[in-house]
């Protein structure tokens, strides 16, 4: 047995062992999980972010699409990944909160994630074909009251921000629409363009490109004020409907990731949002940006989570 004096003398050497044994990070390519199909708003933002982040970090970042079940498949994979900083992913509101609320058997909860940084805050929008008889939100509401449950709208899934926005519009106006859930924003837009659905409900950053090509037209944006990236689209409030909704999209790691790695990823994300290449790309892609660091991001997510739980208790969304 070592005497106390020998233990004290050995302490500095013992303390140094973990530092020498600790593996460098990152020691292999980083996977960035996107829980939605390629081509949607989250995917587009993720690929732009990964491209610039890997240059700043000096390590490869590979975007991996894991679509399905309105995000549950990809979110579950991220939540269950090893928390060593080599697997990160995008999380989206409200689905990161609403899936566990509406699906008791979901295999993740908000606490299963360590938020890194919020990147995008994208307001919702209703899109129609250019030839649609609906010229504004009032036209749409009037038609919906005349023929309840017949005007179809597509969203990226039950419990998505798009779906909750339309449910809010129904409650606000006393109307009823026909919900058609899709597997992501890109299929929703294609459904609207092709005439498969009457309305495509997708974030403004997702549909503006189609609108500029003459394939879609916006009825209104669900934001407090017009977005500078699309100043010609009036808000719902301007048209007499007090409705604000959207999707925050940001980076997260599995819960338990070491704080130094979390802070390093957050710092790289913040530097990326200030990088000229990213800013130019985000402007071109019409991505509304809003940075939040790990602690502020988690606080915002928890605040929203409490609100969604209260909403579910009063008005469960199921269709």
N, C-alpha and C positions, 0 to 999 in steps of 0.2 A: 504493500500500500504506500502511495506517495504521501510524504508529509505536506502540511499546509504550505510550508516555504517552497517546496518543489512545485506544488501546483501553481503558486503565484508566479514563479519564474517561468513556468511553461505557458501561462495564460496568453502572453503576446503571440507566441508561435501558434497556439491553438486558434486564436481569433483570426489570424491571417489565413488559415487554411480555407475557409469558405470563399474568400475573395479570389484565391488562386485557383480553386476548383470550379468556380462559377463559369458556365459557358458564355461565350460572347453572344450578344444579341444584335441583330438577327444572325443566326448561323445557317439559315436556309431561306429560300423564297417565302414571302408572306402571301397567304391566300386571303383575298377579300371577297367574302360571300355576299352575293346579291340575291335576295329571296324572290325576285321577280324576273320575267323574261328579258332577254336582250332587246334593246330598242326602246324600253320604257324610260320614264324620267329618272328613276333611281339608277338604272343601268348606265345611262348616258353620263350622269353626274359621277358615278363611281369610276368609270373608265377614264374620264378626264382627271379626276382626283388622283387615281392610282398612277397615272403617267407622270404627273409632276411630283407626287410624293416620293416615288422610287428614285427620282433624280436627286431630290434633296436628302433623302435618307441614305442613298447609296446602296440600296438593296432592291431586288426584284419584287414587285407586287403583282400578283396574278388575280384578275377578277374571275370569280367562279359563280355562274348562275345556277341557283337552286330553286326554281319556281314551283308553285303548286300550293293549293289549299290557302290561297290569299296571303301567302307569306309564311305560313306555319312551318312548312318543310325547311326552308332556309333558316328561319329564326331558331328552330329547334337544333339544327346542325351547329349553328354558331354557339348557342347556349351550352351545348354538350361538348364542345371542343376543349382541348387541353389549353389551360390559361397560361401559355408561355409567350404570348405575343406574336406567334407565327400564324395565327388565324384570327382575323378581324372581320368585320362585316358592316354592312349598312343596316340600320334599323329605321323604320318609318312609323310616324304617328299617323293615325291612331292605332294601326293594326298591332303594333308591339304591345299595346295595352288592351285592345278590345278582344283579341283572340283568346287570351286566358279568361276574360270575363264571360264571353259567350260560349266558350268551349271548356267545360270543367276538366276534360281529359287532356287538354293541351299539355305538351311536355316541356313547357317553359313558362316562366313568370318574369316580370320586369326585373326582379332582384337577381335573376340569373345572368344579367349583363353588367358590364362595367362601361358606362358611356365614356367615349373618348372626346368627341367634339361634334357639335351640330354644324352642318354645312349649308343646307338649303332650307328655306322656309317658303313653300310654294302654295299660293292660294288656289282654291278650287275655281272651276269654270264650267259652264255648260256650253257644249259645242253642237252645232247642227250643220247639215249640208247647206251650201249656198242657196239652193232652191227651196229650202224649208219655208213653210208658211209662217213660222215663228220668227218675228223680227226683233223681239225683245222679251224680257221676262214677263211682262204683263200679257202679251199675246199667249205665251205658254200657259200661264195660270188660267186665263180665260178658257182656253181650249181644254185644259185638264178638268175644269169644273163642269164643262159641258159633256165630256165623255170620260168619266172616272175610270181609272185602271186600264186605259187603252193606249196611252202614250208611253212607249217603251224607252227605257234609258239603260245604258250600260255603265258599269263601274268595274273597278279592279277587284271587287269581292265584297261579300257581306262583312259589315263592320269596318270597311275602309273609310277614309275621310270622304270620298265621293258619295258612298252610300249614306253615311250619316248626314251629309249635307242635304241630300234629297229628302231624307226623312224629316229633317228640320224644315225644309221648304213645304212639305206636305202639312206639317203641324202648323206652320205659320199661315198658310193660305187655305187650309181646309180642303186640300186636293188629294188625289191618289193617282200614282203613276205605276207602271209595270216595270219591275226591276229585273234586269238580265245581267247577272254577274259574269265577269270574264276573268282571265288569269293574269291580267296586268293592264297597264295603261295603253301600250301599243295595240293590243287586240281591240280595246275599246274604241280607239280612234279609227281603226280599220273598219270596225263594225258601223260606225257613224258615217264614214266616207262611202261605204258600199251600200248603205241604206238598210242594212240588217237591223239597225235600231234607229229610233227617231232622234234620240239625244245621246251624245257621248259626254259623260261627266268625267273630266280629267283636269289635272292641275294646269294652270295657265302656261307654265313653262313647257308642258308636254304638247300642247296643241297649237301654239303660235306658229311653229314651222309649217304645219299643214295649212293654217289660215293664210300665211304669206304666199303659199302656192295655189291659193284659191280652192282648196279642197274642203275646208271647214270655215265656219263663221261663229263667232262668240256671241252669246246672248248677254253675258255679264260675268264679272269676276267677283268672287266672294272675299273681298279684302276691304280694310277700312278706307283705303283710297286707291285710285288708279295706280297701277304699277308702271314705273318709268320704262320698263322694257316693252310694254304694250299700252301706250297712253290712249289709244283709240277705243279700248274696251271699257265701257262704263261699269261701275260697281253695282251690285244689287241694291245697296243703300241709295244710290242716286236714283234708282228706278222705283223706290218706295218699299223695298223689301229688306228688312234689317237682318241680314244673314252674312256671317263671317265664318269661313271654314278653310282648311288647307292641310298641308302635310309637311311636317318637319322631317328632314332626312339627314342622318348623321352617322358617324362611325362609333362602333362599340366593339368591345372584346368580351370574351367570357368572364364572368365574375371570378375574382381571385387572381387576375393578372397582376404581377408585381407593380407597385405604384411607380417606380422609376421608369418602367417600360411604358406604362399608361401615360405618364407625363411627357415622355419622349415622343410618343405618337401624337399627343395633343399639340406639342410644340411644332412638330413637322406639319400637322394639318393646318395650324394657324399660319405658318410660314407659307404653306401652299396657297392659301386663300389670298395672300398678298403678292404672290409670284405673278409677274407680267404674263407669262404663258397661260396660267390658269385663269387669270382675270379676263384675258382676251377670249379664251375658250368659253368661259361661263357667260360672258356677254353675248357671244355668238349663239350659244345654246339657250339663251334667255333663262338662266338659272338665278332665281332670287336668293341671294346669299345672306346668311346670318350665322356668325360664329358664336358658339358657346363652348367654354372649356368643360372639363369633366364634372366638376362639382355643380356649376350652374346648369349644365345640361341635365344632370340627374335630378336636380331640384325641379326643373321645368317638367320633366317626364313624370315625376311623382305627383306634381300638382295636377297635371292633366289626367293621370291615372285615377286620382280621387274623384275628379269630375265625371269621368266616364262610368265609374262604378256607381256614382249617385244617379246618373242618367239611366243606367241599365235597371236599377232598382225601381225606377218610375216608369220608364218606357223601353222595355226590352226590344232590341232590333233582332228579327229572326228571319226576315224574308229578303 
